[in-house]
Amino acid sequence: MPNIRRGLLIALTVTLTLCLLDWSVVLADPEHNNLTDTTTPEATSAGTEPLTLGELRRKYSETFKFRGPEVKQVALTFDDVPDPRFTPRVLDELKKQGVKATFFIVGSRAKKHPELVRRIQREGHVIGNHSFSHPLFKNRSVAQFQSEIQRTERIIQSIVGYKPKLIRPPYGEINEEQVKWAKKNGYKIVNWNVDSLDWKGINKEQVKENVLSAVVPGSIVLQHAGGGVGSTLNGSIEAIPEIIQTLRKRGYHFVSLTELLQTKKYK
């Protein structure tokens, strides 16, 4: 009998020891220890993850546009102007076709070539703001964003007499705080849903394919009428008349962004 009691006591001691060891492992492991840390890494990252462009467009749908209503209209837009190598040629093609487009102005270039900005306005096109120095806005502060926009709009106003309502961020990138500032101050941010990819220096047929295969009612088409050092936009410029003629045969009408989006061109 004493031997049985001694055996039971030993077994009970071992069991208690093992249980204590198991709890020490649990307490030492933060993944399983909700007593010391109730926030998972996933919850932390989810709380700080910036909104995507798609999420920003949905959340700020009245301010951030990438296409118009589903009607048989198309808006041609041209970035990075003015550039004396390409902008006059784009304007010549649009004039031949009787099409009004929207041009997004880089402030530093407008200072150097104000006569081209005047020509854009004189020929009936809409002018938008494309920053002063073409930075990647999503990595900049709201104050830097504001400075770039306001510096450029002052230059544009001194040339054509109004401050543009339309903003296109370089590369199409922007963050939520910048969208909030734009909304509060009466701007519209306009990206695109059809990308010609003309900045790659591709030929006329490639530009046509990129545009014509993607256009739907209400499309906003991105092309360029200005480029960097050594760049070429010959393919894009050569494609303009054929893009216009083909889409007209499909029943589309060409309009400026202000007509497509039913908004003013100035603030």
Number of C-alpha atoms within 10 A of each C-alpha: 6 6 8 9 9 10 12 10 11 11 11 10 11 10 11 11 11 11 10 10 11 11 11 11 12 13 14 11 12 14 14 13 13 13 8 12 10 12 10 12 9 8 10 10 10 10 8 8 8 13 13 13 16 12 12 18 20 13 13 16 14 11 20 23 20 18 22 20 12 12 13 16 23 27 25 23 24 21 23 24 26 29 21 14 14 19 25 16 15 20 21 13 16 20 13 9 14 11 20 21 23 24 29 26 30 28 28 17 20 22 17 11 15 18 13 20 22 14 15 23 15 11 15 14 20 23 30 29 28 27 28 22 14 16 17 15 20 19 12 13 13 19 10 14 25 15 14 21 22 17 15 27 26 15 21 25 13 13 17 17 12 16 20 25 21 27 22 24 22 21 14 16 15 22 19 19 13 19 21 13 15 22 16 10 11 12 20 25 24 20 24 19 18 21 17 21 16 24 19 13 16 16 17 19 13 17 25 22 13 15 22 18 9 14 18 18 16 22 24 27 22 20 25 23 28 25 20 9 6 5 12 20 23 17 19 28 24 18 19 19 15 15 17 22 12 13 18 15 9 10 10 19 17 19 20 24 28 18 15 20 17 11 13 15 20 17 13
